[in-house]
Amino acid sequence: MFVVTGATGNVGRALVRMLTEARLPVTAVARHVTGADVPPGVRAVAAALAEPAGLGTAFEGGEALFLLVAGEDPHGILDAARTAGIRKVVLLSSQGVATRPEAYGHPARFEAAVRESGLDWTILRSGGMAGNAFAWAESIRTRREAAAPFGDVGLPFVDPEDVAAVAAATLRPGAHLGATYTLTGPAATTPRERAAAIAAALGEPVRFTEQTREEAHEQMARFMPLPVVEGTLTILGTPTDSEQRVSPDAERVLGRKPGSFAAWAERNVAAFR
C-alpha cells in the first residue's frame, strides 16, 4: 500500500492518479479528502499532518509514504508511520534547504527527521512549480492580465506532474535509497515569458504587468506567512546561480526530459479561459 499525503494538491493528486494507473494500492490522505476526490478503488482518509496522534488509521497497512512538509512535528509523523509498519518515506522538500538554509529551517527539520528515522528514505527538493501560475487564473480569465514582480528574472520552474512522476519512481521498494534529488524544469523562464506561454495556449493576448516588490509583498502576505513571503520574493528577485541552474536529476530518474512550462500551460489552459 502506498500512502500519499497532500492527496488533493497539485503533486499529490497527480501521484495518486499515477499509482492507480499502475494498478498499485493507494491510500489518499488530506485534511478534507473524501472518496469523491480520488479515483475508484483508492482508500481516502481525512487526517492532518499537524496532528500526528491521529494518523494511525491513515497510515494503516502502508508500506511506503509520500510525505509533505506540513505541521510542526516531523518526528511524531514518522513515529506514527513506523508504528503502522511503513518502511519507506519519500519527502517532498524544497530546493531552498540547500540554497538558503537560513530561511528554510522548517523543511530542513523534516529532512533531518527523515534521515534519522530508521526508515528507508528519499528526499525530493523541488524548485518553484509551474502550478504557481494558477494564481493568475482569475485575472487572466476576467481581464486577460497577469501581474508579477521581477518580470525578466528567469527560474526553471518544474511541472508538478514531473515531481509526481519522480515520487512514483522513488516510492518503489528498494529504489533510490538515501538519495536527495533537486527537481527543476528543463529551462529557466521569466514571469513575462510564462504569461506569454499561457497567452499562446489561449490563442489570445495576455497583458503582463510588472509589480513592484512592495505590491507583490502586500498581495502575497494575504495568504502566506511573512517569513515565507520574504524568502520567496528574495528567490524571485535575486536568485542564486544554483537556483537558476537546471538540475539533471528529474531526467536521470525519469529517463526523459521534464516538461516545459509551455507544455504545462497547454495542458492546463482550461483554468485560464
PEURTA-V735581 format. One record per backbone hydrogen bond with DSSP energy under -1.0 kcal/mol. CO is the residue of the C=O (numbers start at 1). NH is the residue of the N-H. Records with the same first field share a line. If there is no record, write none. Layout:
# PEURTA-V735581
CO->NH  NH
This chain:
# PEURTA-V735581
1->63  64
2->27
3->66
4->29
6->9
9->13
10->14
11->15
12->16
13->17
14->18
15->19
16->20
17->21
18->22
19->24
20->23
25->2
26->43
27->4
28->45
29->7
30->47
34->37
39->42
43->28
45->30
48->51
51->54
52->55
55->59
56->60
59->62
63->87  88
64->3
65->90
66->5
67->92
68->70
73->77
74->78
75->79
76->80
77->81
78->82
79->83
80->84
81->86
82->85
87->120
88->65
89->122
90->67
91->124
93->126
94->97
95->98  99
96->100
100->103  104
104->108
105->109
106->110
107->111
108->112
109->113
110->114
111->115
112->116
114->117
120->89
121->178
122->91
123->181
124->93
125->183
126->95
128->158
129->132
130->133
131->134
132->135
133->136
134->137
136->140
137->141
138->142
139->143  145
140->144
144->207
146->209
148->211
150->153
151->192
155->157  189
156->185
158->130
159->162  163
160->164
161->165
162->166
163->167
164->168
165->169
166->170
167->171
172->175
176->179
179->123
181->125
183->127
189->155
190->194
191->195
192->196
193->197
194->198
195->199
196->200
197->201
198->202
199->203  204
207->146
209->148
212->216
213->217
214->218
215->219
216->220
217->221
219->222
220->223  224
225->229
226->230
227->231
228->232
229->233
230->234
231->235
232->236
233->237
234->238
240->244
248->252
249->253
250->254
251->255
260->264
261->265
262->266
263->267
264->268
268->271
269->272
